[in-house]
Amino acid sequence: MIAKVPDYTRAEGIAIMMEHPVPGKGGRHRQTLSYGQPPNLKLSPRQALAREVKDVRNIYRRQGLYTPQIRWSLQQLIKLNKIYWSRIFDKREN
């Protein structure tokens, strides 16, 4: 979002906690498509959020861990981004 949204800082980012052993290997965070990759600047912030949420959902589903709590957390992630960054995630502008 830093490259797409004026005045955005990482401290303002809205996220969920995922398993990420340190030091170590494995963990769900490392399985995400975006881990260690530069952002795809061809995507709008709305598209990037949808892609990330779908990716996380698929990781938890593959592991048989997609629970109502995980679903709720992902819904909250979307909701909070839409509230806090309403001008960025407004459908009419993207």
URRAWO-V949943 format. One record per pair of residues at least 24 apart in sequence whose C-alpha atoms are under 10 Angstrom apart, sorted by the first residue. I is the first residue (numbers start at 1). J is the second residue. D is the distance in Angstrom with one decimal. If there is no record, write none. Layout:
[[I:J:D] [I:J:D]]
This chain:
[[1:39:8.3] [1:40:10.0] [1:41:8.9] [1:44:9.1] [1:45:6.6] [1:48:9.0] [1:49:9.9] [1:88:9.8] [2:39:9.6] [3:39:8.7] [3:41:7.7] [4:41:7.6] [4:43:9.6] [4:44:8.0] [4:45:7.4] [4:88:9.3] [5:45:8.5] [5:85:9.4] [5:87:9.9] [5:88:7.6] [8:85:9.6] [12:84:9.1] [12:85:9.9] [13:81:8.4] [13:84:9.5] [13:85:9.7] [14:76:9.7] [14:77:6.7] [14:78:8.9] [14:80:7.2] [14:81:6.5] [14:84:8.8] [14:85:9.9] [15:73:9.5] [15:74:9.1] [15:76:9.5] [15:77:6.4] [15:78:9.4] [15:80:9.4] [15:81:9.0] [16:56:10.0] [16:70:9.6] [16:73:7.2] [16:74:7.7] [16:76:9.2] [16:77:7.1] [17:73:9.6] [18:56:9.1] [28:56:8.3] [28:59:7.2] [28:60:8.2] [28:63:9.7] [29:56:8.6] [29:59:9.4] [31:55:9.0] [31:56:8.7] [31:59:7.4] [32:56:6.7] [32:58:9.5] [32:59:7.6] [44:88:8.9] [44:89:8.9] [44:94:6.9] [45:81:10.0] [45:85:9.9] [45:88:7.0] [45:89:7.0] [45:94:8.5] [46:78:9.5] [46:81:9.4] [46:82:9.0] [46:88:7.6] [46:89:5.5] [46:90:8.4] [46:91:8.2] [46:94:7.4] [47:89:9.3] [47:94:9.0] [49:77:9.1] [49:78:7.6] [49:81:8.8] [49:89:9.4] [50:78:8.4] [53:77:8.5] [53:78:8.2]]
